[in-house]
Amino acid sequence: MKSLIGRKIGMTEVFAQDGTMYPVTVVEVLPNLILAKRTLERDGYEALQVGYEDKKETRVNKCELGNFKKAGVAPKAIVAELKGDEIYGKEVGQTLDASLFQAGDVVDVIGTTKGHGYSGTIKKYGNHIGPKGHGSGYHRQIGSLANNGRCNNRVIPGKTMSGHWGPEQTTLLNVTVVESNVEKGYILLKGGLPGPKRSIVKIRSAVKAPSKNPVIKPLIDHTPAKSEVVEETKGE
């Protein structure tokens, strides 16, 4: 298993050379710098502590600054722990990047959902709205709590009710990697991902991966050829 963290940028669409369209979420993957290693002897488990994105030294407390200086790195804005036997061989000071995953890989994405506050059942669960006439007296209420004669001493568990909606940690299973670009530092994942834009997500190897990985067709390369760049320079 292997994993890394990145920042969700937003959604777009890309096209394969045969015209197939893939709806994708762009995840910015800057180098995950390894700050420390958790060992069985000292910590009771194995993991890598990584840092993501630089942070001003004046915005770090003394305890955090001491840890960064011990690792010999600049302060980081995000610190997380990653598990995986395929990455545990890395040493402090090395980095993890988008090259961990390739097009066609199946991964799980862990993120924090958007916070909607206290929401009703129509907004939260998509329940049907009541009659809109003035005399109905019922528009956006919860609806009937009747149990059809079963277990009348209580409301049956699982009834959709109003309440707090997000933000909660959630895991999206079996997401397909459409493209992995190490030079530009991003990974394209098929479909939507949990969380708002600019939120941090963790990408890991799928724990319930299908027996066969999906086939991702070659994408259209929009990078201009070197001859085109030279001609534009001459024209200027």
C-alpha positions in Angstrom: 0.0 0.0 0.0 1.1 3.6 -0.7 -0.4 7.0 0.0 0.2 10.7 -0.2 -1.6 14.0 0.4 -2.7 16.7 -2.0 -4.9 19.7 -2.3 -8.2 19.5 -4.2 -8.4 22.3 -6.8 -11.7 21.7 -8.6 -13.4 19.8 -11.4 -12.9 19.9 -15.2 -13.1 17.6 -18.1 -10.4 16.1 -20.3 -10.7 14.2 -23.6 -9.0 11.1 -24.9 -7.6 10.9 -28.4 -10.6 9.0 -29.6 -13.0 11.6 -28.2 -13.9 10.0 -24.9 -14.6 12.5 -22.2 -13.5 12.0 -18.6 -15.0 14.2 -15.8 -12.1 14.7 -13.4 -11.1 16.4 -10.2 -7.7 18.1 -10.3 -5.6 17.4 -7.2 -2.5 19.4 -6.7 0.3 17.2 -5.5 3.3 19.1 -4.2 6.3 17.1 -2.9 5.4 15.4 0.4 8.5 16.0 2.5 9.2 13.2 5.0 9.8 14.8 8.5 10.0 11.7 10.7 9.4 7.9 10.8 7.2 6.1 13.3 8.6 2.8 14.3 7.2 -0.3 16.1 9.9 -0.2 18.8 9.3 3.5 19.8 5.7 4.3 18.7 4.0 0.9 18.3 3.2 1.4 14.6 4.9 2.2 11.4 4.2 5.3 9.4 5.8 8.4 7.8 5.2 11.9 9.0 5.1 14.2 6.0 4.9 18.0 5.6 3.0 19.8 2.8 3.4 23.4 1.6 5.8 25.9 3.2 4.8 28.1 6.1 6.3 31.3 7.5 8.5 30.7 10.5 6.8 33.5 12.4 3.4 31.6 12.2 4.8 28.4 13.9 4.9 27.8 17.6 8.1 26.8 19.4 7.2 23.1 19.7 6.5 22.8 16.0 9.5 24.8 15.1 11.7 22.5 17.1 10.4 19.5 15.2 11.0 21.1 11.9 14.6 22.2 12.9 15.3 18.6 14.1 14.3 17.3 10.6 16.4 20.1 9.0 13.5 21.5 6.9 11.5 24.7 6.5 8.2 24.9 8.5 5.3 23.2 6.8 1.6 24.3 6.8 0.2 20.7 6.8 1.6 17.8 8.8 0.1 14.3 8.3 1.0 10.7 8.8 0.9 8.2 5.9 1.0 4.4 6.1 2.1 2.0 3.5 4.7 -0.7 3.1 5.6 0.6 -0.3 6.6 4.0 1.0 8.0 3.1 4.4 11.5 2.5 3.0 11.9 6.2 2.4 14.1 8.1 4.7 13.8 11.5 6.5 14.4 14.3 4.0 13.2 12.4 0.9 9.9 13.3 -0.8 6.8 11.6 -2.2 5.3 12.9 -5.4 2.7 12.2 -8.0 4.8 9.4 -9.5 3.4 7.1 -6.8 0.3 6.6 -8.9 -0.2 6.1 -12.7 -3.1 6.4 -15.1 -5.4 3.4 -14.6 -4.6 2.9 -10.9 -7.6 2.5 -8.5 -7.3 4.5 -5.3 -9.3 5.5 -2.3 -9.7 9.2 -1.5 -10.1 10.4 2.1 -11.4 14.0 2.7 -13.6 16.1 4.8 -17.1 16.9 3.4 -18.5 20.4 3.1 -20.2 21.9 6.2 -23.9 22.7 5.7 -24.8 23.4 9.3 -28.2 22.4 10.6 -30.2 21.2 7.6 -33.7 19.8 7.0 -34.6 16.5 5.5 -35.4 18.0 2.1 -32.0 19.6 1.7 -30.0 16.8 3.5 -31.7 13.7 2.1 -33.6 14.9 -0.9 -37.0 14.0 0.6 -40.2 15.0 -1.3 -41.6 18.4 -0.5 -45.2 18.8 0.6 -48.1 20.5 -1.2 -47.5 24.2 -1.9 -51.0 25.3 -1.4 -51.6 27.9 1.4 -54.1 25.7 3.2 -51.9 22.6 3.3 -50.1 23.5 6.5 -47.2 21.3 5.4 -44.4 22.3 3.1 -40.9 21.4 4.3 -41.6 19.4 7.5 -40.1 16.0 8.3 -43.2 14.1 7.3 -45.0 11.1 8.9 -43.2 9.2 11.7 -45.8 6.3 11.6 -44.4 2.8 11.7 -47.2 1.0 9.9 -48.3 -0.9 13.1 -44.8 -2.2 13.8 -42.9 -1.3 17.0 -45.2 1.5 18.0 -43.3 2.4 21.1 -40.6 4.2 19.2 -39.5 5.6 15.8 -37.8 2.9 13.8 -34.0 3.5 13.6 -32.8 4.9 10.3 -35.6 7.5 9.9 -34.2 10.5 8.0 -34.5 13.5 10.2 -33.2 17.0 10.2 -29.8 17.6 11.9 -26.2 18.7 11.5 -24.8 17.9 8.0 -21.1 17.8 7.7 -18.2 18.4 8.0 -17.2 14.8 8.5 -14.3 12.7 7.3 -15.4 10.4 4.5 -13.7 7.9 2.3 -14.5 7.5 -1.4 -13.6 4.0 -2.6 -12.3 2.8 -5.9 -11.6 6.1 -7.7 -9.7 5.8 -11.0 -6.6 7.8 -11.8 -6.9 9.4 -15.2 -3.5 11.1 -15.4 -0.5 11.7 -13.2 1.9 14.5 -14.0 5.0 14.8 -11.9 6.5 17.8 -13.8 3.4 20.0 -13.2 2.5 18.4 -9.9 -1.0 17.2 -10.2 -3.2 14.1 -10.4 -6.5 13.8 -12.3 -9.0 11.6 -10.5 -12.2 10.5 -12.3 -15.4 12.0 -10.8 -16.0 14.2 -7.8 -14.2 14.1 -4.5 -15.4 15.0 -1.0 -14.7 18.4 0.4 -14.7 22.0 -0.8 -12.1 23.5 -3.2 -8.6 24.0 -1.7 -9.2 21.3 0.9 -6.6 18.7 1.7 -7.3 15.1 0.6 -5.4 11.8 1.2 -4.9 9.4 -1.8 -4.1 5.8 -0.9 -4.1 2.5 -2.6 -7.5 1.0 -2.8 -8.3 -1.5 0.0 -11.2 -3.1 -2.0 -9.7 -2.8 -5.4 -11.4 -4.6 -8.3 -9.7 -7.7 -9.8 -8.9 -5.8 -13.0 -7.9 -2.1 -13.3 -10.0 0.0 -15.7 -8.5 1.0 -19.0 -7.8 4.8 -19.4 -7.4 5.8 -23.0 -4.5 8.1 -24.0 -5.4 11.8 -23.4 -4.9 14.6 -25.9 -1.6 16.3 -25.4 -2.1 20.1 -25.6 1.6 20.9 -25.0 2.9 22.9 -28.0 5.7 21.3 -30.0 9.2 22.8 -29.8 9.0 24.0 -33.5 5.8 25.9 -32.7 7.4 27.6 -29.7 10.5 28.6 -31.9 8.3 30.1 -34.6 6.3 32.1 -32.2 9.5 33.5 -30.7 10.8 34.5 -34.1 7.5 36.2 -35.0 7.7 38.4 -31.9 
